[in-house]
């Protein structure tokens, strides 16, 4: 499923509209912040990243809000976003980038970790992200 993202920076307060089609109906969700979304084929859910608030909001395909999760922190890494990943049980991974050369691999690659639908959303290491 394709999710369209329209980000507006004008007027001093950024906002985002995410939209998709479900059962021949256009679903639109508006956010008062910069948001992006990933569709999980595994769960048939839309994962919306609220980067500013360090949260992930889950929506059903019909647009109904399910719940939100706090994004887990990973020591010495910065959270960089969500990504589809077929190796994750949820179909979604969390991306983290090393803050220094002391962590991660020798090339400083961004790493993918499984997104878990629990209080601690950080699952096991899946792979690097390129």
N, C-alpha and C positions, 0 to 999 in steps of 0.2 A: 504494500500500500504506500502511496506517495503522500507525504505531508508537505504542504506548502508553507513557507515561512516568510512573513513580511515584517521587517523591523523598521521602526520609525524613530529617528533620533531628534527630530525637530521639536521645538517648543520647550526644551529644557528637561523634559521628562520622557525618557525612552519607553517605548511600548512595542509589543510584538503581537501579531495575529498569526495563529497557527490554524491551518484548515486542511480537511481531508473529506473524502466522499465515503459515506457509509449507507448502504441500501438505497442508492440513488438520491441521497440527501446530503447537502453540504453541511458539514459540521465546522463551526468556527469557535475558537477559544481565544480570548483576548487577555493579555497579561500586561501589567504596568512595569515590566522590566524586560531585559533582553533574554529571550527564551529560545530554546531549540528543542526538537523532539526526535525520538527514535521509536519506530514501530517494532514491537516484538511479535513475530509470527508464531513463536512458541506459545505465548500466552494470549495473543490477540488483544493486546493492550498498547496504549500510547504512553510512553515515558517522556515526561517533559522536564527538562533541566532548568531549574531556577538557580542559575549560577551565583547570583548576588547573595541569595539566602542560603546557599549550600544545601539545597533541597532537590528532591526528585518528586514530581507530582504524577500520579497515575490516573489515567482516564480510560474508561471503556470506549469502544469504537463509536457508540452513540453519543459520546461527549460527556457522559456522566462522570463526575469526579469520584474516585475510589478512596484515595488516601495519599498522604505525603510521607516521605522518608528523609531523614537527615543524611547527607552524604558523609560517609566515614572519612576520617583523616588518615593519612599514612605518613608516619614520621619521615621527615626529610624529603617529602614529595609534595608537589602542588597538584591539586585536582585540575584536570583539563577538559573534562566533558564526558559524554556518554557515547557509546559506539555499539553498533550491532555486532554480535559475536555468536557464531553457531555452536561454539564450545561451551557457552554459558547455559545453565539450566533455564534461565529466564530469557535467553536470547539477547541480553544486553550486558555490556561490560562498562566498567568505570575506567577512565584513562587518568593516569598519574605520571607526572614528569619529574625527574630528579632535580632537586634544588642545587645540588653540588656534584662534583666528580667523585665524591666519596661513596655514593650509592648508585645502584643500577649497574648496567653493563658499561664496558669501556667506551662505547659510542654515545652514551647518554640518551638512549632511546626512551621514548614514552612507553609505559607499560600498561597492559590491560589486566584488570582483575574482575572476577565474576561479580555481578550485581546480585546480591541476595535480598529477598523480600522479608527481611528481619530487622530488628533494631540496629544491629551492626551490619550495614549493607555491604561491607567489604568481604568478598569471598576470596577464593584462592587465585593465585597468579595464573593467568591463562597464556599470555604470550607478550611479545613486544608489539608496538603499534607503529606501522610505517605507512 
